[in-house]
C-alpha cells in the first residue's frame, strides 16, 4: 500500500530525507497496480518529485 500523500509533509519538514524518498519513488513499479490506479499513483509521484526538486 502506498501513502504518497503523507510524504509531502515529510519532504517539507525533513529535507535530509528527500534523496531517500526520491530513490524510493524511482523504484516504484506502476505495472503491478490496476490500470485504474496507475495514473493516479503516477500523478501523486510526479507531484512529490516536483516538490522534492523545488
PEBELJO-V390391 format. One record per residue. RES is the residue in one small letter. SS is DSSP state (@ for helix, = for strand, . for the rest). NEAR is the number of other ideal C-beta (glycine too) atoms within 8 Angstrom. Layout:
BEGIN
[[RES,SS,NEAR] [RES,SS,NEAR]]
END
This chain:
BEGIN
[[x,.,2] [x,.,6] [x,.,6] [x,@,10] [x,@,6] [x,@,7] [x,@,10] [x,@,11] [x,@,7] [x,@,10] [x,@,14] [x,@,7] [x,@,6] [x,.,8] [x,@,6] [x,@,4] [x,@,9] [x,@,10] [x,@,6] [x,@,7] [x,@,13] [x,@,10] [x,@,8] [x,@,8] [x,@,10] [x,@,6] [x,.,6] [x,.,9] [x,.,5] [x,@,8] [x,@,5] [x,@,4] [x,.,7] [x,.,5] [x,@,4] [x,@,6] [x,@,8] [x,@,11] [x,@,7] [x,@,8] [x,@,13] [x,@,9] [x,@,8] [x,@,11] [x,@,11] [x,@,8] [x,@,9] [x,@,14] [x,@,10] [x,@,8] [x,@,10] [x,@,10] [x,@,5] [x,.,4]]
END
